[in-house]
Amino acid sequence: MIKFLSATAAICVMASAATAGNPYSDTLTSLVDSTISGWVTDPAVVAAIIAQNAETASYSDDQVAELDALW
């Protein structure tokens, strides 16, 4: 859970940095505040992320790279 919260915080910081000086900054900030922040705190989403992390925690770097290539 701590990894999830840390990742969420990092995404918010990166989003803030990415929108600095951006003409869409206010719109993006509003979207994060009104919609995206609700997604990342939704219990169903958190549970799904925890379950997926548990399933893939033992994957090797090669397995992760193989999955990345499929995307």
N, C-alpha and C positions, 0 to 999 in steps of 0.2 A: 504494500500500500504506500509505503514511503517513497519507493521508486516512482510509482504512479503520480503521486503528488509533486515530487520533484520534477518529473517530466512535464507535468501540466504547468508548473510555475515557469519552467524554462521556455515552454512554447509561448506563454503570455509575454515574457520578457522579449523574446525574439520578435513576436508580432509587434510589440511596441516599438522596437528598434527599426523594424522594417517599414513602419508607417511614418517614421519621423521625416518630415519634409515632403511627404506623399500627399498629393491632392485628394486622395481617397481616405486619408487617415481618419477623419471623423466618421465616415461611413463604416470603415472596417472596425473601428473601436466600438461603434454602436452595435454592429453585428456580433462581435465577441460578447459584449455585455448583455445583449438581449437574447441571444440564441446559443452560441457556442459554449459559454460558461455553464449553461444548464446541462448540456450534453456531458461535459467532463465530470460533473458531479452527480449525474443520474445513477442511482444504485444499480440499475440493470447494466449500464455501460461499465461501471466500475467492476461489477461481478464478472462480466464477460472478459474484461481485460485481465483480471486476476486468473481466471480459468485458462485463458490462452497462454499467459505467462507460465503457469504451472505446467501446461502441456509441452511447451517448447523450451523450458529452462535448461534441459540437458542437451539441447542441440549443439553440435560442433560448429565451428566457423564454416566448415565446408557445407554443412546442411543449411545453414543460414544463407550462404552465398547461392546455393542451388535454389532455394525459395525466392531469393531476390531476383535471380535470373528469370524465374517463371513469371514474375510480375512484369 
